[in-house]
Amino acid sequence: MSDTLVRDERGAVGDAPPRAASPRSARSPAAGAEDLTLVRVMTQLLRDRRRILFWTALVGTIALVIALVTRPVYSADASFTPQVADAGRSGLSSLAGQLGLSMPGSAASQSQFYAELLRSHALLAPLATDTLTVPELGPGPRTFASLFKAEGSPERVAEVFVEQATRASAVHVSIQTGTVSLRVTTPWRSVSLALANRMLRGVNEYNVRSRQSQAAEERRFVEARLAVARQEQRAAEDRLEGFLRANRQFVSPELTFARERLQREVNLQQALVSTLAQSYEDARIREVRDTPVITIVESPSASTLPDPRRRAFKVAVGLLLGALIGIVISLAKDAMARRSAVGDTETDEFLRQLRAARADLGRLFRRRRAGKASSGQQV
C-alpha cells in the first residue's frame, strides 16, 4: 500500500499520480516498425541471402551470355581539320579555343558544322547505294544498304541506312584545335575503313559542290554587273569625246572644269570595269576549282584485331546490378511485412492487388499454353 498510496500536503491519503511515459514506450507500433537501423538492415540481408545470391547469379549469368554472344567489331579512326584562310582570325580562334570558347567563322565553329554534316541525311543517304568488296564475306560487290539490312523502297532504304550509319559512327570536335575526329565501328574491318573513307570523301565533295555553286552564282552576278559597267564606261567616253570635238581649245575656266569632270567620270568607270573584270575571272576560277578545303590529319585506319569487348567489366556490372536488385527486393519485402504487421491498410491493399496481378498473369500464361497445345493437336 505504501507504494501505491501517497499523502498530499493536507495529509490526505490518495492514489499516486501516474508516471510520465518514457519516449521509448510512447512510440506507436507503427513508428517502431518505421525505424531503420544498420543492424536491422544487415540482419534482413543475411536472412534473405539466398534471394540476393539468386538475383546476383541470374543477372550475372545474363551479362555473361550477352558478353559471349556479342560479335566482335572493328573501328576505323580518321581526323581532319578545316582550312582557315584568315591568319588573324585563326590566332583569335586559337586563343578562344584555349578558353573553351568558339568564335563564329572560326576553325572550331567550322569543325562543329562538319561534325553535324558527317551525321546528316544529305551526306549519308547517297552512300546507301555505293558498292564495295568485303573480303570477310567472300567475293562479289555489295552495297552498304545490304550490309546494314536496309530493305524496302529507295526512300526506306536510305532512311534505315542513315539511321544505322549514324549509330555506327562517332564524331568528336576538339575546341582547342578545331580537329574533327571520326570513328566508324562495324562488324567488318573493310566496311569500317570503306565507310570512313566515303564519309570523308562526301565531306570534301559537299564542300566542292557548295563552293562551286556559290562561285557560279557570284560569277553570274559579276558578269551582269560587268556588262552594265562597260556600257556606262562607253557612255562616259562618248561624252568626253563629244566634248573634245566641240571644244578644241580650252580658254575659259568653265570649259577646263567640264573637261576635268568628264575625265574623272571616265577614269572612275575604267577603274570599276577593271575591278569587276578581275572579280569575274576569280569567280570563274573558283567555279571550276576542285581542291579540298579540309586537311586530313589522320587517314582512315583500322586495327587488324577487333575492339576489346570488355567481358569481365560487363560481368562485373551484371553481378553488381543483380546484387542491387536482390537487396532492394529484400528490403522492400521486409518493409511491407513490418507495415502489414502493424495494421497498415494501404500496405495490405497493395499486397492484395499484387497477389491478384500475379494470379492474372498466371492465368494468362496458362491460357496461352493451352491455346498453343490445342493448335498443335489440330495440326
C-alpha positions as CSV (number, residue, x, y, z in Angstrom):
1,M,0.0,0.0,0.0
2,S,2.9,2.4,0.7
3,D,3.9,2.2,-2.9
4,T,0.5,3.0,-4.4
5,L,-0.8,5.5,-1.8
6,V,0.7,8.9,-1.0
7,R,-0.2,11.7,1.2
8,D,-1.0,15.2,-0.1
9,E,0.0,18.4,1.5
10,R,-3.0,18.3,3.8
11,G,-2.2,14.8,5.0
12,A,-4.9,13.0,2.9
13,V,-4.1,9.7,1.5
14,G,-4.8,9.0,-2.2
15,D,-3.6,7.2,-5.3
16,A,-0.2,8.0,-6.6
17,P,-0.2,10.1,-9.8
18,P,0.7,8.2,-12.9
19,R,4.2,8.3,-14.1
20,A,5.0,10.1,-17.4
21,A,5.6,7.6,-20.1
22,S,9.1,7.4,-21.5
23,P,9.7,8.4,-25.1
24,R,10.5,4.8,-26.0
25,S,7.3,3.5,-24.5
26,A,5.3,6.3,-26.1
27,R,6.1,5.3,-29.6
28,S,3.3,3.5,-31.5
29,P,3.9,0.1,-33.0
30,A,3.8,1.7,-36.5
31,A,6.5,4.2,-35.5
32,G,8.7,1.3,-34.2
33,A,8.2,-0.5,-37.5
34,E,9.4,2.5,-39.4
35,D,12.8,2.6,-37.6
36,L,15.5,1.5,-40.0
37,T,18.9,0.7,-38.3
38,L,22.0,-0.7,-39.7
39,V,21.7,-3.8,-37.6
40,R,18.1,-4.4,-38.9
41,V,19.2,-3.9,-42.5
42,M,22.2,-6.3,-42.1
43,T,20.0,-8.9,-40.3
44,Q,17.4,-8.7,-43.1
45,L,20.1,-9.1,-45.8
46,L,21.6,-12.1,-44.1
47,R,18.2,-13.6,-43.6
48,D,17.4,-13.1,-47.3
49,R,20.8,-14.0,-48.6
50,R,19.6,-16.8,-50.8
51,R,17.3,-14.4,-52.7
52,I,20.1,-11.9,-53.1
53,L,22.5,-14.6,-54.3
54,F,19.8,-15.8,-56.8
55,W,19.4,-12.4,-58.4
56,T,23.2,-11.8,-58.4
57,A,23.7,-15.1,-60.2
58,L,20.8,-14.6,-62.6
59,V,21.8,-11.1,-63.8
60,G,25.5,-12.0,-63.8
61,T,24.7,-15.0,-66.0
62,I,22.7,-12.9,-68.4
63,A,25.5,-10.4,-68.6
64,L,28.0,-13.2,-69.3
65,V,25.8,-14.6,-72.0
66,I,25.5,-11.2,-73.6
67,A,29.2,-10.7,-73.4
68,L,29.9,-14.1,-75.0
69,V,27.4,-13.8,-77.9
70,T,28.3,-10.2,-78.7
71,R,30.0,-10.3,-82.1
72,P,33.4,-8.7,-82.5
73,V,33.5,-5.2,-84.1
74,Y,36.3,-3.2,-85.8
75,S,36.7,0.5,-85.6
76,A,38.3,2.8,-88.2
77,D,39.6,6.2,-87.0
78,A,40.2,9.3,-89.0
79,S,40.6,13.0,-88.3
80,F,40.7,16.2,-90.3
81,T,40.7,20.0,-89.8
82,P,39.1,22.7,-91.9
83,Q,41.3,25.3,-93.6
84,V,41.2,28.8,-92.2
85,A,42.3,31.5,-94.7
86,D,42.5,34.5,-92.4
87,A,45.6,34.2,-90.2
88,G,44.4,36.9,-87.8
89,R,41.1,35.2,-87.2
90,S,43.0,31.9,-86.8
91,G,45.0,33.4,-84.0
92,L,41.9,34.7,-82.3
93,S,40.2,31.3,-82.7
94,S,43.2,29.6,-81.1
95,L,43.0,31.9,-78.1
96,A,39.3,31.4,-77.8
97,G,39.8,27.6,-78.0
98,Q,42.2,27.7,-75.1
99,L,39.5,29.4,-73.1
100,G,36.9,26.8,-74.2
101,L,35.0,29.2,-76.4
102,S,34.1,29.1,-80.1
103,M,34.1,32.1,-82.4
104,P,31.7,32.4,-85.3
105,G,33.5,31.6,-88.5
106,S,36.5,30.2,-86.6
107,A,38.0,26.7,-87.1
108,A,36.1,25.4,-84.1
109,S,32.7,26.6,-85.4
110,Q,33.5,25.2,-88.9
111,S,34.5,21.9,-87.3
112,Q,31.2,21.8,-85.5
113,F,29.5,22.3,-88.8
114,Y,31.5,19.4,-90.3
115,A,30.7,17.2,-87.4
116,E,27.0,17.7,-88.0
117,L,27.5,17.3,-91.7
118,L,29.1,13.8,-91.1
119,R,25.9,12.6,-89.5
120,S,23.4,14.4,-91.8
121,H,21.0,12.8,-94.2
122,A,22.4,14.9,-97.1
123,L,25.8,13.2,-96.8
124,L,24.9,9.7,-95.7
125,A,21.9,8.9,-97.9
126,P,23.8,8.9,-101.2
127,L,26.2,6.3,-99.7
128,A,23.5,3.7,-99.3
129,T,23.8,2.5,-102.9
130,D,27.6,2.6,-103.0
131,T,29.2,-0.7,-103.7
132,L,32.3,-2.3,-102.1
133,T,34.0,-5.6,-101.8
134,V,34.0,-7.2,-98.3
135,P,36.7,-9.9,-98.1
136,E,35.3,-11.2,-94.8
137,L,32.1,-12.1,-96.6
138,G,33.6,-13.6,-99.8
139,P,34.0,-12.2,-103.3
140,G,31.5,-10.0,-105.1
141,P,30.3,-6.4,-104.7
142,R,27.9,-5.4,-102.0
143,T,26.1,-2.2,-101.2
144,F,26.2,-0.5,-97.8
145,A,22.4,-0.8,-97.6
146,S,22.6,-4.6,-97.9
147,L,25.3,-4.8,-95.2
148,F,23.1,-2.8,-92.8
149,K,20.0,-4.8,-93.6
150,A,18.2,-1.9,-95.3
151,E,15.3,-3.1,-97.4
152,G,12.2,-1.7,-99.0
153,S,11.6,1.3,-101.1
154,P,14.6,3.6,-102.0
155,E,13.4,6.1,-99.5
156,R,13.1,3.5,-96.8
157,V,16.5,2.0,-97.7
158,A,18.1,5.5,-97.4
159,E,16.3,6.2,-94.1
160,V,17.4,2.9,-92.5
161,F,20.9,3.2,-93.8
162,V,21.3,6.7,-92.4
163,E,20.0,5.6,-89.0
164,Q,22.4,2.6,-88.9
165,A,25.3,4.6,-90.1
166,T,24.7,7.3,-87.5
167,R,24.7,4.6,-84.8
168,A,27.9,3.1,-86.2
169,S,29.8,6.4,-86.3
170,A,31.0,8.7,-83.6
171,V,32.2,12.3,-84.1
172,H,34.2,14.4,-81.7
173,V,35.3,18.0,-82.1
174,S,38.3,19.5,-80.3
175,I,37.6,23.0,-79.2
176,Q,41.2,23.8,-78.7
177,T,42.5,22.7,-82.2
178,G,39.3,22.5,-84.2
179,T,40.2,18.9,-85.3
180,V,37.2,16.7,-86.2
181,S,37.7,13.0,-85.1
182,L,35.6,10.3,-86.8
183,R,35.3,6.7,-85.6
184,V,33.3,4.2,-87.6
185,T,32.5,0.8,-86.0
186,T,31.1,-2.2,-87.8
187,P,31.4,-6.0,-87.6
188,W,33.8,-5.9,-90.6
189,R,37.2,-4.2,-90.8
190,S,37.0,-3.5,-94.5
191,V,33.5,-2.0,-94.2
192,S,34.6,0.3,-91.4
193,L,37.5,1.6,-93.5
194,A,35.4,2.0,-96.6
195,L,32.6,3.8,-94.8
196,A,35.1,6.2,-93.1
197,N,36.7,6.9,-96.5
198,R,33.4,7.5,-98.2
199,M,32.3,9.8,-95.4
200,L,35.4,11.9,-95.7
201,R,35.1,12.0,-99.4
202,G,31.5,13.0,-99.1
203,V,32.5,16.0,-96.9
204,N,35.0,17.1,-99.5
205,E,32.6,16.7,-102.4
206,Y,29.9,18.6,-100.4
207,N,32.4,21.4,-99.9
208,V,33.4,21.4,-103.6
209,R,29.8,21.5,-104.7
210,S,28.8,24.2,-102.4
211,R,31.8,26.3,-103.2
212,Q,31.4,25.9,-106.9
213,S,27.7,26.7,-106.8
214,Q,28.4,29.8,-104.7
215,A,31.2,30.8,-107.2
216,A,28.8,30.2,-110.1
217,E,26.2,32.5,-108.6
218,E,28.8,35.1,-107.9
219,R,30.2,34.8,-111.5
220,R,26.7,35.3,-113.0
221,F,26.1,38.4,-110.8
222,V,29.6,39.9,-111.6
223,E,29.1,39.1,-115.3
224,A,25.8,41.1,-115.4
225,R,27.3,43.9,-113.4
226,L,30.4,44.0,-115.7
227,A,28.2,44.3,-118.8
228,V,26.4,47.3,-117.3
229,A,29.7,48.9,-116.1
230,R,31.1,48.6,-119.6
231,Q,28.1,50.3,-121.1
232,E,28.4,53.1,-118.6
233,Q,32.1,53.4,-119.4
234,R,31.4,53.6,-123.1
235,A,28.8,56.3,-122.5
236,A,31.2,58.3,-120.4
237,E,33.9,58.0,-123.0
238,D,31.4,59.1,-125.7
239,R,30.5,62.2,-123.7
240,L,34.2,63.1,-123.3
241,E,34.8,62.5,-127.0
242,G,31.9,64.8,-128.0
243,F,33.1,67.5,-125.6
244,L,36.7,67.4,-127.0
245,R,35.4,67.6,-130.6
246,A,33.2,70.6,-129.8
247,N,35.9,72.4,-127.8
248,R,39.4,72.1,-129.4
249,Q,40.7,74.9,-127.2
250,F,40.1,75.5,-123.5
251,V,40.3,79.2,-123.0
252,S,37.6,79.7,-120.3
253,P,37.8,78.1,-116.8
254,E,34.3,76.6,-117.3
255,L,35.4,74.5,-120.2
256,T,38.5,73.3,-118.4
257,F,36.4,72.3,-115.3
258,A,33.9,70.5,-117.5
259,R,36.7,68.6,-119.3
260,E,38.2,67.5,-116.0
261,R,34.8,66.4,-114.6
262,L,34.2,64.2,-117.7
263,Q,37.7,62.8,-117.5
264,R,37.2,61.9,-113.8
265,E,34.0,60.1,-114.7
266,V,35.8,58.1,-117.4
267,N,38.6,57.2,-115.0
268,L,36.1,56.1,-112.4
269,Q,34.3,53.9,-114.9
270,Q,37.6,52.4,-116.1
271,A,38.6,51.5,-112.5
272,L,35.2,50.0,-111.9
273,V,35.4,47.9,-115.0
274,S,38.9,46.7,-114.1
275,T,37.8,45.6,-110.6
276,L,34.7,43.8,-111.9
277,A,36.8,42.1,-114.6
278,Q,39.2,40.8,-112.0
279,S,36.4,39.6,-109.8
280,Y,34.8,37.9,-112.8
281,E,38.0,36.0,-113.6
282,D,38.4,35.0,-109.9
283,A,34.8,33.7,-109.8
284,R,35.4,31.7,-113.0
285,I,38.5,30.1,-111.5
286,R,36.7,29.2,-108.2
287,E,33.8,27.8,-110.1
288,V,36.0,25.1,-111.6
289,R,38.4,24.6,-108.7
290,D,38.1,21.2,-107.0
291,T,40.9,21.4,-104.4
292,P,39.9,20.2,-101.0
293,V,39.1,22.7,-98.2
294,I,39.8,20.2,-95.4
295,T,43.2,18.9,-94.3
296,I,43.4,15.2,-93.5
297,V,45.3,14.9,-90.2
298,E,44.9,11.1,-90.0
299,S,43.7,8.9,-92.9
300,P,41.2,6.2,-92.0
301,S,43.0,3.3,-90.4
302,A,41.7,0.2,-88.5
303,S,43.5,-2.4,-86.4
304,T,43.6,-6.0,-87.6
305,L,42.3,-7.1,-84.2
306,P,38.7,-6.5,-83.1
307,D,37.9,-3.9,-80.4
308,P,38.0,-5.1,-76.8
309,R,34.7,-6.5,-75.8
310,R,35.3,-5.9,-72.0
311,R,33.7,-9.1,-71.0
312,A,35.0,-9.0,-67.4
313,F,33.6,-5.5,-67.0
314,K,30.2,-6.5,-68.3
315,V,30.0,-9.5,-66.0
316,A,31.1,-7.4,-63.0
317,V,28.4,-4.8,-63.8
318,G,25.9,-7.6,-64.1
319,L,26.8,-9.0,-60.7
320,L,26.6,-5.7,-59.0
321,L,23.2,-4.9,-60.7
322,G,21.9,-8.3,-59.7
323,A,23.0,-7.8,-56.1
324,L,21.4,-4.4,-56.0
325,I,18.1,-5.8,-57.3
326,G,18.2,-8.6,-54.7
327,I,18.9,-6.1,-51.9
328,V,16.1,-3.8,-53.0
329,I,13.6,-6.6,-53.2
330,S,14.7,-7.9,-49.8
331,L,14.4,-4.6,-48.1
332,A,11.1,-3.8,-49.8
333,K,9.7,-7.1,-48.8
334,D,10.8,-6.6,-45.1
335,A,9.3,-3.1,-45.0
336,M,6.0,-4.4,-46.4
337,A,5.8,-7.2,-43.9
338,R,6.5,-4.8,-41.0
339,R,3.9,-2.3,-42.1
340,S,1.4,-5.1,-42.6
341,A,2.1,-6.5,-39.2
342,V,1.1,-3.2,-37.5
343,G,-2.2,-3.0,-39.4
344,D,-1.3,-0.6,-42.3
345,T,-4.4,-0.9,-44.5
346,E,-2.7,0.7,-47.5
347,T,0.1,-1.9,-47.4
348,D,-2.5,-4.7,-47.1
349,E,-4.3,-3.4,-50.1
350,F,-1.1,-3.2,-52.1
351,L,-0.1,-6.7,-51.3
352,R,-3.6,-7.9,-52.1
353,Q,-3.5,-6.2,-55.5
354,L,0.0,-7.6,-56.1
355,R,-1.2,-11.1,-55.5
356,A,-4.2,-10.6,-57.8
357,A,-2.0,-9.3,-60.6
358,R,0.3,-12.3,-60.1
359,A,-2.7,-14.6,-60.4
360,D,-3.9,-12.8,-63.5
361,L,-0.6,-13.3,-65.2
362,G,-0.5,-16.9,-64.2
363,R,-4.0,-17.5,-65.8
364,L,-2.9,-15.6,-68.9
365,F,0.2,-17.8,-69.3
366,R,-1.9,-21.0,-68.7
367,R,-4.4,-19.9,-71.4
368,R,-1.7,-19.2,-73.9
369,R,-0.1,-22.6,-73.2
370,A,-3.4,-24.3,-73.5
371,G,-4.1,-22.5,-76.8
372,K,-0.7,-23.5,-78.3
373,A,-1.3,-27.1,-77.2
374,S,-4.8,-27.2,-78.8
375,S,-3.4,-25.7,-82.0
376,G,-0.6,-28.2,-82.1
377,Q,-3.1,-31.1,-81.7
378,Q,-5.2,-29.8,-84.6
379,V,-2.2,-29.6,-86.8
